[in-house]
Amino acid sequence: MREYLKNTWLGIWTVLVGMKITFKHLFIPAVTIQYPDVKVPLPERVRNRLYVNMDDCIGCDQCARACPVNCITIETVKGLPTDDLGITSNGKKKALWVTKFDIDFAKCCYCQLCVFPCPTECIYMTDIYEFSEFKRNDLHYNFSTLSTDEGEEKKLNWEKFQAEKEAQKAAAAKQKAEKPAPEKKESTDKSKSAGE
């Protein structure tokens, strides 16, 4: 009987110890934040989602080289001399078309190492920290302003321009090679006549 009463008292005591916190919170104001509507203020240098301002991007590839997990993919094509690519907000003239600028946030470790080497400060961390997705492929963000067709068109235009330039160089080299040939022939004729 003694053991029974002891076990009953221990059961009641453990419930009272567990309910102590519950009773304490009955008389103090709630500290729960209604999350989607109310958000906690973020620290000053918080590391969140990256954003790329493509109007300022010059395609230098510094951010992709600084990334320790290789989550940034950049492809560029040189602009033709007739193309006006614009200037950045810092006043730097653009020379490259950025045909692809992808960031895979499934790989990103939010280290912010890609932000500091950017010469035009076009890539930076935003205050958005909630971007969970149901599919991993939805975490792959494309920041390029050019569509894939436009990017292919820019590549073809550059290749065509390079081919024309090479053809002009070859034609100039051929003309240059043809001009000295008659002079060599005359000098060989003179040397033959001098030898006789």
Buried (B, 14 or more C-beta within 10 A) or exposed (E): EEEEEEEEEEEEEEEEEEEEEEEEEEEEEEEEEEEEEEEEEEEEEEBBBBBBBEEBBBBBBBBBEBBEEEBBBBBBBBBBEEBEBEEBEEEEEBEBBBBBBBBBBEEBEEEBEBBEBBEBEBBEBEEEEEEEEEEEEEBBBEBBEBEEEEBEBBBEBBEEBEEEEEEEEEEEEEEEEEEEEEEEEEEEEEEEEEEE
